[in-house]
């Protein structure tokens, strides 16, 4: 697949969870089944190695193993975004070049941060993304999310979109994301190729109303998210509202209860994968939360509960 063939990228690009055996080792066979399910369920594209992929428990060698294995297995069926975030500009560049060389359509990168207090100035943030852009030839998505603890003002984001060649996509995941998205589109205009929704679609309808063209959600039920996004983009907002209302209990359960482990719990229940274990010390999903999640999912009959049966 030519990584630029489908630009501007739009639609539903869920985050691919990382699949572990019960002992915490990588389950590459399960990982490939996970990817196959997500494509079969209607994902427009995929995102790997994001926070919802438990990237923070992976070694550098495992990151490379997963990047190579997933991109090879997808084999151009859908575009793949690779998250390459790192505090170090040089390490982020190296990760991004590898992703590009292996066929990634885009990289997603948070601003430089470490822990609760290590931050850099706006000027250093701009320099970080400028150097990254100079080093690669595919789009960069800036992930603007509270986990980085780094405020990214609309003027800063608009300036980078206008002045840094490959900074073209923005995933907004903060409170009042729709208002920030609307203002960013107003200020930066055509310099933004893709304003995107995130945060498991909990603000999806408001973000679509604000101009979102893409949604990066959890990976358990892209077929459900597609019903909302597709209806909206074909101009049928009433249908989008109806579908959003229908799927909202499950979206809310993922966002507020199940969190990172939601997609894997659903995939295990549907026979997509054998183990939904996190990697220690991340806590396992409690039986009570699992029961509530599956109750919400069964009322909707998503493909994930049938794919592997």
Protein Blocks (a to p, Z undefined) as FASTA:
>chain_A
ZZklmpccedjdddddddddfkopacfklmmmmmmmmmmnopabdcehifklommmccfk
lmmmmmmmmmmmnnomaccdddfbdfblklmmmmmmmmmmnopabdcdddddehjllccd
fklmmmmmmmmmmmpccdcdddddfklopacdfklmmmmmmmmmklmbdcdfbehklmmm
mmmmmmnmmmpmbdcdeeholmmmmmmmnopabdcddfklmmlmmmmmmmmmnopaklmm
mmmmmmmmmmmmmmmmnmmmlmmmmmmmnomambfcdcdfbdcddfklmmmmmmmmmmno
paklmmmZZ
